[in-house]
Amino acid sequence: MNLMSPESEDAHSGPLIGPRTYFLIFLALIVLTVLTVALSFFELGPWHLVVGMAIGVVKAALVILFFMHVLHSSRLTWIVIAAGFFWLALLIGGTIMDYLTRPWLSY
């Protein structure tokens, strides 16, 4: 059997996502971007960073799940992505620990 024939099915392909879904995700990303810009004009005190990061996390999740087709991917793909986020958390955690302990050092 020819692997390039139209009759062959790709074992890794999931359900097709229609153009309407992509357009809705695109609109959601645009709205969240406008919301991020609007947020920069308001003073929310200590909540400013929290709200901005929450919007950023939602936008990143939408891109990862839909545009990178992770939503319908195998469990191995989910494990690789989780490992990437774990590594990112380690790097950010190490940077924060270094930053927080610098005043304790005497040069």
Stockholm file with secondary structure:
# STOCKHOLM 1.0

chainA/1-107         MNLMSPESEDAHSGPLIGPRTYFLIFLALIVLTVLTVALSFFELGPWHLVVGMAIGVVKAALVILFFMHVLHSSRLTWIVIAAGFFWLALLIGGTIMDYLTRPWLSY
#=GR chainA/1-107 SS CCTTSTTCCCTTCCCCCCHHHHHHHHHHHHHHHHHHHHHTTSCCTTHHHHHHHHHHHHHHHHIIIIITCCTTSCHHHHHHHHHHHHHHHHHHHHHHHHHHHGGGCCC
#=GC SS_cons         CCTTSTTCCCTTCCCCCCHHHHHHHHHHHHHHHHHHHHHTTSCCTTHHHHHHHHHHHHHHHHIIIIITCCTTSCHHHHHHHHHHHHHHHHHHHHHHHHHHHGGGCCC
//
